Amino acid sequence: MNHVELPEIPTVSPTVGRRWLAEEVRRLRDAAGLKQSDVAKRLRCGTAKVAHMESMRNTISGPDLEVMLALFEVPADRVEWYLRLAELAKEKGWWDGNRAVPDWFSLYVGLEWGADRIREWELGFPPGILQTRPYVEALVRSEDGPSDVEVRELVEARLRRQEALWRLEDPLWMHAVVDEAALRRRVGDAEVMREQLRYLARAGRWENVTVQVLPFVVGPHRGHLGSFQWLGFPRVGDPGVVYLENQRGGIYLEEVDEVAMFNGVFESLAEQALSPAESAEFLSELAKEIT
């Protein structure tokens, strides 16, 4: 069996641990020349259960993992790594079971928390991870029906996500390209908008954050079909995940060619956008215009 370099066990996100474990089980099974039905037979379960484990729909238990590792003939000195990864995968993140984080969005938050890099293209609003408290509150209150308690919980959950940018160990690196329309769309009153724009200008000067504005004068561009995020992870050979969102929930793309296509779109947008310095100046001037 061909071995791959096993990285350090991640310490920030059980979701990423579950993703890595599912990917490794799939890779090990392929390397052993086995089908999902072969694994199911050894586990004495249905093939659907194996498929769900490999797609993250089911968490892989320690006993099932040990059986599979033996079936895949994984050397004893590597078994412990997988078992420790399985222990991490069983942990709960702050987003799991959080009433302010819908089930369909929980996977994204867990991946975001464990990512080391994000590329984000935004057509509608500034990136959620770079929104100010007053802006988030105004945005949440613009929706139908949330109570004061729900508003507070939703705001706190979004602000909690931002802690990934400030953690002392391995802070998240963020590169955002934002369409001018997202910056001119009024959310809240004038002061809320001015504060949000000035915050984006400041954030773009942080070492781990890059903010670029795509102005109207650019004209047509490759991002016109919608916003997206690419999340990268600290593992050699991992292409990352592209996240798309619509009215029905989130879509996750992991095929290498799909991920590469979206990264190509992002790079095109970044080339057309104002430079980070020009973008900071644009944001500051736009804030002055708002009345």
N, C-alpha and C positions, 0 to 999 in steps of 0.2 A: 504494500500500500504506500502511495506517495504521501509524505507528510508535509504539512504547511507549518509555518512559524506561528506558534501560539502566543498572542500578546498577553500583557498583564490583564488580570481580571479587572473589568471596569468597576469603578466605585461610585458612580454618580447616578446610574439609571438602571433599575431592574428591567425596564422595557427593552433597553438595548441588549441587556443580558439575554432576555428571551429571544430577541431577534437573532443574536449571534448563535445561540444554542440551536435554534431551529435550522439556521443555515448550515451549521456544522453537521447536524444529523443528516440533512439532505446530502451534503457533500460526502460524508463518510459512507452512506448507503450507495451512492453512485460509484464511489471508488471501489467498493466491495463487489460491484457488479450485481447488486440485488434490487429487486422491485419492492414497492410498498407492500405488495401482497406477501412477499417473503418475510418481511418484518412483522406484518400482522399475524402470520402463522406462528412465529416464535413467541409473540406477545399474547397469543390466544385472544385476539380482538379482531374487529372489523378493519378493513383497509381504510375506511373513512377516518378512523381514529388516528392512524399514522399520517394520513394526508393533513389532518387538522393540526397535528403536532409540528409538521414541517412548514405549515403556513402561519403559525403562531395563534391559531384559533384555540388550541388547547395547550395548557402548560404541561411540560414534560416532567413526569414524576421521577424521583431518584431511582426507585426500583425498575421502572421501564427503561430508564437511561442505562442502568448497569447491564440489563439484558441486551440492549442494542449495541452497547460498546463491545461486549463479548462477541456478539454476532458479527460485528464489523472487524473483529480481531485488532482492536486498538491496543497498543502496547501498554503494559501496566504503568509505566512511568508517565503516561499521558492521561490515564483515566482520572486521576485526581483533579486535573485542570477542569475537565468536563463536569465532574461532580460539584466542584466549587462554583462553577458557572450556573449549574442547576439550582444551587442554594440561593445565589443572588437573584435568579429569575423568579423565585417564589416570593421574594420580598415585595412589599407594597410601597409605592411612591406616594407623595403627598396628594397627587392628583387622583389616585385610585379611590373610588367611592366618594370623592368630593362632589357635593351637590351642584357646585358651580361649574363643574367640568362634565359635559355630557359624555355618555359612554362612547359615542362615535368620535369624539374629539380627544378622549383620554389617551389613545394610542399616539396621537401627534404630540401631545404635551410630554409624554414619556420619552419619545424619540428626541424631541427638542431639548429636554433636560440632559440627555446623554450625548448629544451631538457636540462636536468640537468646532464645527463651522456651519454657517448657514448662508445661503445666497437667496435673497428674496426679491421678487418683482411684484410691485403693488400698483394696481390701477385704481382701486376704490378708496383706500384709507391708508394712513401711515402704518407701517408694520406694528402689529399688536405689541410686540416686545419692546417697542420704542414709543409707546403712547404714554402721556402723562395721566396722572390720577383724574384731574378735572375732565380731560378729554374722554377717558374711558367711561366715566360716570355719565357724561352727556350722551355718549354713544349708546350706552346701555339703556338709559332712560328714554331714548328715542324709539325703542322697541315697545310693542304692545304689552301692557299688563304687569311688568315686574313690580313686586312689592319693594319697600325700602330695604327689607332684609335681603331679598334676592339681589337687589342692586349692589348692596354692600358686599355680598359674597362673590358676585361676579367680578367686581372691581378688584377685590383682594386677590382672587385667583389669577387675574391677568397680571397684576403687579408682581405676584409671587413668581411668575414665569421669568420676569426680568432679572431675577437674582442670578440666573445662569451667566449673565454678562459680568457680574461683579464678584463671583466666587474667587477665593484666593488661589485655589488650585485649578489649573486648566480652565480659565474662563472661556466662555463661548466667543468665537470670532464671528462677527456679523457684517455682511456686505449687502446693503439694501439699495435698490434702484427704485425710485418712486416717481410715478407719473405726476405731472403738474396738476392734473385734474384732482388727484387725491389730496393735494395740498390746498386747493381752493374751495373744496366742498365744505360748506359751513357745518360744523358740529359744535353745539353750544353757542355761547355768546362770543363777542369779539375778543375778550380777554382770554377765554379758553383757547381760541384759535391762535392768538399771538404767543401764548405760553407754549403751545404744542410746537409751533414752527421754530421758536427759539431753542426749544429743547432738542429738536432734531439737528439744528445747526451745531449745538454744543456736543451732542452725542457723536456727530461725525468727526469730531476732533479727538475722540478717545482712541487709544492705541489699538483696541480690538474691534472698533466699529468704523465702517466706511458707509457714508450716505451720499448717494448721487441723485440728482433730479433730472428727469427726462422732460425738457420743456416742450410746450406746444409747437414751437418753431421747427422742431425736428420733423414734424409731419408723420407720415405712415411709418410703422415700425413692426417688428416681429412679435411684440408682446400684446398685440391688440385683442387676442382671443381670451385673455384672462390672466389673473394673478397666479403665482405659484411660488413654492419654496423648495429649495434643494437642501437637504440635510446631510452633512458629511460626518463620518465617524472615525475614531482613531484606530483604524485597523487596515493594514496593508492589503490592497486589492479590493477593498469594499467600495463599490461605486456610489454608495449612498442611496437616499430615497428622495423622490420627488413627490410633493404633496399638492393636490388640487382640491378645491372646495367648491361645493355648489349647494343649492337649497336642500338637497337630500342627504348631505353629509360629506365625508372626506374620501378621496381616492388616493391610493399609494402606488407609485410606480417604482419598480426595482430592476426591471430588465435593463441590461447594460446599454443597449442602443437607445431606449427611451430616455434614460437618464442623460446620456450624452447629448441627445437632441435638445433637451431643456437647458443643459449647461451651455450649449451653443447659442441658444436664444438669449440667455442671460448675458453672455459675453458680448453679443451684438448690441444689446441694450446698454450695457456699461460703456461700450465704445461711443455710442451716440449721445449718451448723457453728458451733462456738465461734469467737469472734474470735481473731486471732493471740495477743493477750495472754492471753486466757482459756485458749487451747490450751497455751501455754507453762506456765501454772500447773497445768493438768490433767496434763501430762506429768511435771512435777516431783513432783506428789503421787502419781501412779501409780508412779513409780520408788521412792518411799518405801514403798509397800505391798508390793512384791515381796520375798519371803523365800525 
